[in-house]
Amino acid sequence: MKFIAYGMNHTTAPLEIREKYVLAPEKIREVLQGLKGKIPEVVFLPTCNRVEFYLATDRVEEGIEEIQKIVNLFHRMKPGDAKKYFYHHEGPEAFLHLFRVASSLDSMVLGEAQILGQVKEAFQASREAGVTGAILNGVFNRAFAAAKKVRTQTEIARMPTNVSSVAVDLAKKIFRSLSEHSVLLMGAGEMSELTAKYLSATGVSDFFIANRTMEKARALAARIGGTALGLVEGLGKLERVDIVMTSVSGSEFLLSKSDVEKTMKRRGGRSLFIIDTGVPRNVDPEIGNLESVFLYNIDDLSSIANENQEQRRKASEAAEVLLTEEVENLCSWLNTLELVPTIVRLRENFEKTRKSELEQFFKKNQSLPEKERKEVERLTRDLIGKLLHDPSANLKKVEDSIDRFDYARMLNEIFSLVERNKND
């Protein structure tokens, strides 16, 4: 049985190609059902950045053809045009690819956390559809364990790499518990919403959303929970809140040094964290010089994000070494999985033949004393044991460079092990 990874991702196909392969959940189930019975084992992994199939099959070319057929039913591309975007990995190379995907080493954003959950969901969906078996169940469980090791034993996931997550990480360093503090979002765009989601994940629940257009402020307030305000009303909340994020278009400063200076005098020494993501800037940079005020603009946050990304790249080197070791362990497990049944079947067939011949011998020699019968029984049993000792031991020593699955299949065919089992 061969393990195959077949698909496309953000490195081989542009967005305008990948988006053609986006499927609704019910369509994903249709794909899995369409492959059932045509490929022994398969897992389908569709995300916004990849469309991948993982197969366990003896018939690689036929399996890939079946995948192309079923996929062509759902996307809007000609089969010939689609193939050039797909890659094909096999054996240890395919194992490593899966492990890198699950560990986010193959992601557009190195170290991002979402992909592991997506791989788990894809595996579970395939399992529920009845298209996985012993091979893929074992391979994917080891991929999940390897991904967990990467996240716990390396630094790859411990440093935020986008502006919003960096801002929240800085806030954690300033305040003991973010859940105890209020937030003012000045602007209701994508940046404000993303930052709000990161803050919500830390326990923040008290949001004020101030925007020029009240309709947009109310819409964002409805999505994240909070109070919608106009910009002027929002400025009036500076004394109450501890975290301010500005992302408003315009050339004049929303926050002037004098206004913030007056506000700080009324805050009783409480720290104020200001995140200015506006371009042009919404906050007078001189405000950063005020006592107990922590001000970061978009360039500050981007610089930290880029530095963290570089640190993640360095951490990925240790992760690659770890995954290589995990793949080697997986290959050893798979080799044992295939060879052990072969050895067992080989011994069972020899034992069956021994008993059959012995039974015929005793029928022809019914006058043979019980003592001699036991001696013949022991002699034939020991003979079979000695004859199979070296083959059994040598099977376990087959080098990893040989396809041990094919080696085992060859023995099954030579001794008709599978056919005899079917007839039993």
Secondary structure, DSSP 8 states (H G I E B T S, - for coil): -EEEEEEEETTTS-HHHHGGG---HHHHHHHHHHHBTTBSEEEEEE-SSEEEEEEEES-HHHHHHHHHHHHHTTSSS-HHHHHTT-EEEETHHHHHHHHHHHTTSSSSSTT-SHHHHHHHHHHHHHHHTT---HHHHHHHHHHHHHHHHHHHHSSTTSS--SHHHHHHHHHHHHSS-GGGS-EEEE--SHHHHHHHHHHHHTT---EEEE-SSHHHHHHHHHHH--EEE-HHHHHTTTTT-SEEEE---SSS-SB-HHHHHHHHHHTTT--EEEEE--SS-SB-GGGGGSTTEEEEEHHHHHHHHHHHHHHHHHHHHHHHHHHHHHHHHHHHHHHHHHHHHHHHHHHHHHHHHHHHHHHHHHHHTTT--HHHHHHHHHHHHHHHHHHHHHHHHHHTT--TTS-HHHHHHHHHHHTTHHHHHHH-
